[in-house]
Amino acid sequence: MGSTSAGPAVAGASDSTGAAADDSRVTRDIWLLAGVIVVGAFMSTLTTTIVNVALGTLSAELTASMNAVQLVATGYLIALAAAIPLSGWAAKRIGADRLWLGALAVFTLGSAACAAAGSIHLLIGLRLLQGLAGGLLVPTGQMMLAAAAGPKRMGRVMSIVGIPVVLAPVLGPSLGALLLQHLGWQWLFLVNVPFGLVGLVAGTRLLPRSTPQDAGRLDVPGTVLVALGLPLVTYGVAEIAHLGSFTDPAGLLPTLTGVLLLALFARHELRSADPLLDLRLFRNTAFASACVSTFCLGAALFGALIVLPLYYLRVRHESIVTAGLLMAPQGLGTVLALPLSGRLTDRVGGGPVILAGLAVALLGTVPLAVVGSGDDLRYLSAVLVLRGFGIGLATMPAMSTAYSVIERQQIQHATPLLNMLQRVGGSFGTAILTVLFQARATRLGAPSAAHLTAAFGYTHWWVVAVTAVAAVPTAVLTRAHRKHRATTAATAPAPA
């Protein structure tokens, strides 16, 4: 992973970032590259939640049904899911820097066009375009960073990418509510434009230059299967969360159909000589356990983000803006932990850091499971700082470790897989916890503050359980990564 030449994983990386890929010092060029990549990642992730607060407004102003308006939100997620698997092949075929800049340009123009849309059908179409571009931004940026960083500094560099991943979903609803209240729904999309322009200017100057390479023929059957299966799963679990039922056909059927298509995709890829995504990577125990950890962490940590605002909104009767501000302490704790997480991952490996993060997250989740309807908001804020710190420790090390145990040319396959698992895990966690909350609240009877608080606490006991379960694949990851490091050290050539 320390080659200075253009590696297949990113279709070429410049010497300015790749020359010392095995050096443990993070250079200025790499920090600048990480800063540029964060711009695209933040825009792509923020857009997943910022529009949700405006669905009623869009329905009224565009004269559309709520079912149609709901596609403004879910359509973006569906298109994003469809684009992620193609990112590795496209980066090699076009060049990672060209793909990233092109995706950012389309995303920025699409954002401006969304603000000017005069009909719901046009807005939905433009949101699909946004989603396709957004689905390419994050994995393509991660490919460039992974190739530039090398295994010895992967944790520190990838922890920077974790900032928008964990902050944007928290900031989205409150920022959206502020923009909607003071500037109008168009600014939910226009807010992306200045960031996009900054990213394009900086990216043109700072991204490592690449040379398009022979990516082989596009695996059309595999592309069709995954481009249908993953969006169907994404749509299905979103409907499960929206309907509050695991058995309603509107959510269950697309989910099961998507799972079946993904199973057929896996079977096809394992038999293909030139697969879209090389699933043989899962034969690497360290990589496979890192992927399972990524999925479980997505379910345990990101799925829980949907539950906490419900307490502030429905029990404490706060506004969307205030609820968002009350979630900010969790984001603060996460940001404080991410740099430490990166340094520790590079030093001791991702497994122990994830386990420590899960332990801290549990300490910050148990108080939420026994919360009362009138608990001091300052106390809850302190609890959220603690929980956020645990999330910050646990979020990125699994992905960093996955990159550190594979060859550089395998990054183009590993990155889409990791992103798919993280997003699907978060979607499943959100759906499951939402259904559990609604089912418990319904079973308790009239939606009083006491009943809603009890349902909230009950759901957080499930968060505790899922968080604890996430420790199992992490323990496997710890052992597998330790073995990988020992094997690598034993086979490394002796210094001259």
DAJO-V370208 format. One record per residue. RES is the residue in three letters. D_FIRST is the distance of its C-alpha to the first C-alpha in Angstrom with 1 decimal. Layout:
# DAJO-V370208
res->RES d_first->D_FIRST
res->RES d_first->D_FIRST
This chain:
# DAJO-V370208
res->MET d_first->0.0
res->GLY d_first->3.8
res->SER d_first->5.7
res->THR d_first->8.9
res->SER d_first->10.3
res->ALA d_first->11.1
res->GLY d_first->8.8
res->PRO d_first->11.1
res->ALA d_first->10.1
res->VAL d_first->11.8
res->ALA d_first->13.8
res->GLY d_first->12.7
res->ALA d_first->11.7
res->SER d_first->13.7
res->ASP d_first->13.1
res->SER d_first->14.9
res->THR d_first->12.2
res->GLY d_first->9.0
res->ALA d_first->10.4
res->ALA d_first->9.7
res->ALA d_first->6.7
res->ASP d_first->7.1
res->ASP d_first->10.8
res->SER d_first->12.8
res->ARG d_first->15.1
res->VAL d_first->15.0
res->THR d_first->16.3
res->ARG d_first->19.2
res->ASP d_first->17.5
res->ILE d_first->15.1
res->TRP d_first->18.3
res->LEU d_first->20.1
res->LEU d_first->17.6
res->ALA d_first->17.9
res->GLY d_first->21.7
res->VAL d_first->21.9
res->ILE d_first->20.0
res->VAL d_first->22.4
res->VAL d_first->25.4
res->GLY d_first->24.6
res->ALA d_first->23.8
res->PHE d_first->27.0
res->MET d_first->29.1
res->SER d_first->27.9
res->THR d_first->28.5
res->LEU d_first->31.7
res->THR d_first->33.3
res->THR d_first->33.1
res->THR d_first->35.8
res->ILE d_first->37.6
res->VAL d_first->39.9
res->ASN d_first->41.1
res->VAL d_first->43.8
res->ALA d_first->45.4
res->LEU d_first->46.1
res->GLY d_first->49.8
res->THR d_first->50.1
res->LEU d_first->48.4
res->SER d_first->50.8
res->ALA d_first->53.8
res->GLU d_first->52.9
res->LEU d_first->51.6
res->THR d_first->54.3
res->ALA d_first->52.0
res->SER d_first->52.1
res->MET d_first->49.8
res->ASN d_first->48.3
res->ALA d_first->47.3
res->VAL d_first->46.1
res->GLN d_first->43.9
res->LEU d_first->41.8
res->VAL d_first->40.9
res->ALA d_first->38.8
res->THR d_first->37.8
res->GLY d_first->37.3
res->TYR d_first->34.4
res->LEU d_first->32.7
res->ILE d_first->33.4
res->ALA d_first->31.9
res->LEU d_first->28.8
res->ALA d_first->28.3
res->ALA d_first->28.8
res->ALA d_first->26.2
res->ILE d_first->23.2
res->PRO d_first->22.5
res->LEU d_first->22.6
res->SER d_first->20.0
res->GLY d_first->17.0
res->TRP d_first->19.2
res->ALA d_first->20.8
res->ALA d_first->17.7
res->LYS d_first->16.6
res->ARG d_first->20.3
res->ILE d_first->21.3
res->GLY d_first->18.2
res->ALA d_first->16.8
res->ASP d_first->18.8
res->ARG d_first->21.9
res->LEU d_first->21.8
res->TRP d_first->21.5
res->LEU d_first->24.2
res->GLY d_first->26.3
res->ALA d_first->26.1
res->LEU d_first->27.0
res->ALA d_first->29.9
res->VAL d_first->31.3
res->PHE d_first->31.0
res->THR d_first->32.9
res->LEU d_first->35.5
res->GLY d_first->35.9
res->SER d_first->36.6
res->ALA d_first->39.3
res->ALA d_first->40.8
res->CYS d_first->40.9
res->ALA d_first->43.0
res->ALA d_first->45.4
res->ALA d_first->45.7
res->GLY d_first->49.4
res->SER d_first->49.2
res->ILE d_first->47.4
res->HIS d_first->46.4
res->LEU d_first->44.7
res->LEU d_first->43.0
res->ILE d_first->41.6
res->GLY d_first->40.3
res->LEU d_first->38.7
res->ARG d_first->37.1
res->LEU d_first->35.6
res->LEU d_first->34.1
res->GLN d_first->32.8
res->GLY d_first->31.2
res->LEU d_first->29.4
res->ALA d_first->28.0
res->GLY d_first->27.1
res->GLY d_first->25.4
res->LEU d_first->22.9
res->LEU d_first->22.4
res->VAL d_first->20.7
res->PRO d_first->18.0
res->THR d_first->17.2
res->GLY d_first->16.9
res->GLN d_first->14.7
res->MET d_first->12.3
res->MET d_first->12.2
res->LEU d_first->12.0
res->ALA d_first->9.1
res->ALA d_first->7.0
res->ALA d_first->8.7
res->ALA d_first->8.7
res->GLY d_first->5.6
res->PRO d_first->7.3
res->LYS d_first->9.9
res->ARG d_first->11.5
res->MET d_first->11.0
res->GLY d_first->14.6
res->ARG d_first->16.3
res->VAL d_first->14.9
res->MET d_first->15.5
res->SER d_first->18.9
res->ILE d_first->20.0
res->VAL d_first->19.7
res->GLY d_first->21.8
res->ILE d_first->24.7
res->PRO d_first->25.9
res->VAL d_first->25.2
res->VAL d_first->27.7
res->LEU d_first->30.0
res->ALA d_first->30.8
res->PRO d_first->32.5
res->VAL d_first->34.6
res->LEU d_first->35.6
res->GLY d_first->36.2
res->PRO d_first->39.7
res->SER d_first->41.2
res->LEU d_first->39.9
res->GLY d_first->41.2
res->ALA d_first->44.5
res->LEU d_first->44.9
res->LEU d_first->44.2
res->LEU d_first->46.5
res->GLN d_first->49.2
res->HIS d_first->49.3
res->LEU d_first->47.9
res->GLY d_first->48.0
res->TRP d_first->45.7
res->GLN d_first->44.5
res->TRP d_first->42.5
res->LEU d_first->40.4
res->PHE d_first->38.7
res->LEU d_first->39.4
res->VAL d_first->37.5
res->ASN d_first->34.3
res->VAL d_first->35.4
res->PRO d_first->35.0
res->PHE d_first->31.6
res->GLY d_first->30.6
res->LEU d_first->32.0
res->VAL d_first->30.2
res->GLY d_first->26.9
res->LEU d_first->27.6
res->VAL d_first->28.5
res->ALA d_first->25.7
res->GLY d_first->23.1
res->THR d_first->24.6
res->ARG d_first->24.0
res->LEU d_first->20.7
res->LEU d_first->18.4
res->PRO d_first->15.7
res->ARG d_first->17.4
res->SER d_first->16.4
res->THR d_first->17.9
res->PRO d_first->19.2
res->GLN d_first->18.2
res->ASP d_first->20.1
res->ALA d_first->19.5
res->GLY d_first->22.3
res->ARG d_first->25.5
res->LEU d_first->25.5
res->ASP d_first->26.2
res->VAL d_first->29.6
res->PRO d_first->31.0
res->GLY d_first->27.9
res->THR d_first->27.8
res->VAL d_first->31.6
res->LEU d_first->31.3
res->VAL d_first->28.6
res->ALA d_first->30.0
res->LEU d_first->33.4
res->GLY d_first->32.4
res->LEU d_first->30.2
res->PRO d_first->32.7
res->LEU d_first->35.6
res->VAL d_first->34.1
res->THR d_first->33.5
res->TYR d_first->37.0
res->GLY d_first->38.6
res->VAL d_first->37.3
res->ALA d_first->38.3
res->GLU d_first->41.7
res->ILE d_first->41.9
res->ALA d_first->41.4
res->HIS d_first->43.8
res->LEU d_first->46.5
res->GLY d_first->46.1
res->SER d_first->46.4
res->PHE d_first->44.3
res->THR d_first->47.0
res->ASP d_first->47.9
res->PRO d_first->47.2
res->ALA d_first->45.9
res->GLY d_first->42.8
res->LEU d_first->42.7
res->LEU d_first->43.0
res->PRO d_first->40.1
res->THR d_first->37.9
res->LEU d_first->38.8
res->THR d_first->38.5
res->GLY d_first->35.0
res->VAL d_first->34.0
res->LEU d_first->35.6
res->LEU d_first->33.8
res->LEU d_first->30.4
res->ALA d_first->31.4
res->LEU d_first->32.2
res->PHE d_first->28.9
res->ALA d_first->27.0
res->ARG d_first->29.3
res->HIS d_first->28.8
res->GLU d_first->25.0
res->LEU d_first->25.0
res->ARG d_first->27.3
res->SER d_first->25.7
res->ALA d_first->24.0
res->ASP d_first->22.2
res->PRO d_first->22.1
res->LEU d_first->21.7
res->LEU d_first->19.6
res->ASP d_first->18.2
res->LEU d_first->20.1
res->ARG d_first->19.2
res->LEU d_first->16.2
res->PHE d_first->19.1
res->ARG d_first->19.5
res->ASN d_first->16.7
res->THR d_first->19.1
res->ALA d_first->16.8
res->PHE d_first->15.6
res->ALA d_first->19.3
res->SER d_first->20.8
res->ALA d_first->18.6
res->CYS d_first->19.9
res->VAL d_first->23.4
res->SER d_first->23.2
res->THR d_first->22.2
res->PHE d_first->25.3
res->CYS d_first->27.6
res->LEU d_first->26.7
res->GLY d_first->27.3
res->ALA d_first->30.7
res->ALA d_first->31.6
res->LEU d_first->30.6
res->PHE d_first->30.7
res->GLY d_first->33.6
res->ALA d_first->35.8
res->LEU d_first->35.6
res->ILE d_first->38.3
res->VAL d_first->40.8
res->LEU d_first->41.2
res->PRO d_first->42.4
res->LEU d_first->45.1
res->TYR d_first->46.6
res->TYR d_first->47.0
res->LEU d_first->48.3
res->ARG d_first->50.6
res->VAL d_first->51.7
res->ARG d_first->51.7
res->HIS d_first->52.6
res->GLU d_first->50.3
res->SER d_first->49.3
res->ILE d_first->46.0
res->VAL d_first->45.2
res->THR d_first->46.3
res->ALA d_first->44.4
res->GLY d_first->41.2
res->LEU d_first->41.9
res->LEU d_first->42.6
res->MET d_first->39.2
res->ALA d_first->37.6
res->PRO d_first->37.6
res->GLN d_first->35.1
res->GLY d_first->32.8
res->LEU d_first->33.5
res->GLY d_first->32.5
res->THR d_first->29.2
res->VAL d_first->28.3
res->LEU d_first->29.3
res->ALA d_first->27.1
res->LEU d_first->23.8
res->PRO d_first->22.8
res->LEU d_first->23.8
res->SER d_first->21.9
res->GLY d_first->18.6
res->ARG d_first->19.2
res->LEU d_first->20.4
res->THR d_first->17.5
res->ASP d_first->15.1
res->ARG d_first->17.8
res->VAL d_first->19.2
res->GLY d_first->17.1
res->GLY d_first->18.2
res->GLY d_first->21.1
res->PRO d_first->23.5
res->VAL d_first->23.0
res->ILE d_first->23.9
res->LEU d_first->26.8
res->ALA d_first->28.1
res->GLY d_first->27.8
res->LEU d_first->29.7
res->ALA d_first->32.4
res->VAL d_first->32.9
res->ALA d_first->33.0
res->LEU d_first->35.6
res->LEU d_first->37.7
res->GLY d_first->37.6
res->THR d_first->38.5
res->VAL d_first->41.5
res->PRO d_first->43.7
res->LEU d_first->43.2
res->ALA d_first->44.5
res->VAL d_first->47.7
res->VAL d_first->48.2
res->GLY d_first->51.6
res->SER d_first->53.0
res->GLY d_first->53.9
res->ASP d_first->51.2
res->ASP d_first->50.7
res->LEU d_first->48.0
res->ARG d_first->46.9
res->TYR d_first->46.3
res->LEU d_first->44.3
res->SER d_first->42.2
res->ALA d_first->41.4
res->VAL d_first->40.4
res->LEU d_first->38.1
res->VAL d_first->36.4
res->LEU d_first->35.7
res->ARG d_first->34.6
res->GLY d_first->32.3
res->PHE d_first->30.8
res->GLY d_first->30.0
res->ILE d_first->28.5
res->GLY d_first->26.3
res->LEU d_first->25.0
res->ALA d_first->24.5
res->THR d_first->23.2
res->MET d_first->19.5
res->PRO d_first->18.2
res->ALA d_first->18.2
res->MET d_first->16.0
res->SER d_first->13.6
res->THR d_first->13.6
res->ALA d_first->13.2
res->TYR d_first->9.8
res->SER d_first->8.8
res->VAL d_first->10.0
res->ILE d_first->8.6
res->GLU d_first->6.2
res->ARG d_first->4.9
res->GLN d_first->8.4
res->GLN d_first->10.1
res->ILE d_first->9.9
res->GLN d_first->13.0
res->HIS d_first->14.9
res->ALA d_first->14.0
res->THR d_first->15.0
res->PRO d_first->18.5
res->LEU d_first->19.1
res->LEU d_first->18.5
res->ASN d_first->20.7
res->MET d_first->23.3
res->LEU d_first->23.7
res->GLN d_first->23.9
res->ARG d_first->26.6
res->VAL d_first->28.5
res->GLY d_first->28.6
res->GLY d_first->30.0
res->SER d_first->32.4
res->PHE d_first->33.7
res->GLY d_first->34.1
res->THR d_first->36.0
res->ALA d_first->38.2
res->ILE d_first->39.0
res->LEU d_first->39.8
res->THR d_first->41.9
res->VAL d_first->43.9
res->LEU d_first->44.5
res->PHE d_first->45.7
res->GLN d_first->48.0
res->ALA d_first->49.4
res->ARG d_first->50.1
res->ALA d_first->51.8
res->THR d_first->53.9
res->ARG d_first->54.9
res->LEU d_first->56.1
res->GLY d_first->58.5
res->ALA d_first->59.3
res->PRO d_first->56.4
res->SER d_first->57.7
res->ALA d_first->55.6
res->ALA d_first->56.0
res->HIS d_first->54.9
res->LEU d_first->51.9
res->THR d_first->50.8
res->ALA d_first->51.2
res->ALA d_first->49.1
res->PHE d_first->46.5
res->GLY d_first->46.4
res->TYR d_first->46.4
res->THR d_first->43.3
res->HIS d_first->41.5
res->TRP d_first->42.3
res->TRP d_first->40.3
res->VAL d_first->37.4
res->VAL d_first->37.7
res->ALA d_first->37.6
res->VAL d_first->34.6
res->THR d_first->32.7
res->ALA d_first->33.7
res->VAL d_first->32.6
res->ALA d_first->29.1
res->ALA d_first->28.8
res->VAL d_first->29.0
res->PRO d_first->25.7
res->THR d_first->24.2
res->ALA d_first->25.7
res->VAL d_first->24.1
res->LEU d_first->20.7
res->THR d_first->21.4
res->ARG d_first->22.2
res->ALA d_first->19.4
res->HIS d_first->16.7
res->ARG d_first->18.6
res->LYS d_first->18.7
res->HIS d_first->15.0
res->ARG d_first->14.4
res->ALA d_first->17.3
res->THR d_first->16.1
res->THR d_first->12.6
res->ALA d_first->14.7
res->ALA d_first->17.3
res->THR d_first->15.2
res->ALA d_first->13.2
res->PRO d_first->15.0
res->ALA d_first->17.7
res->PRO d_first->17.7
res->ALA d_first->19.9
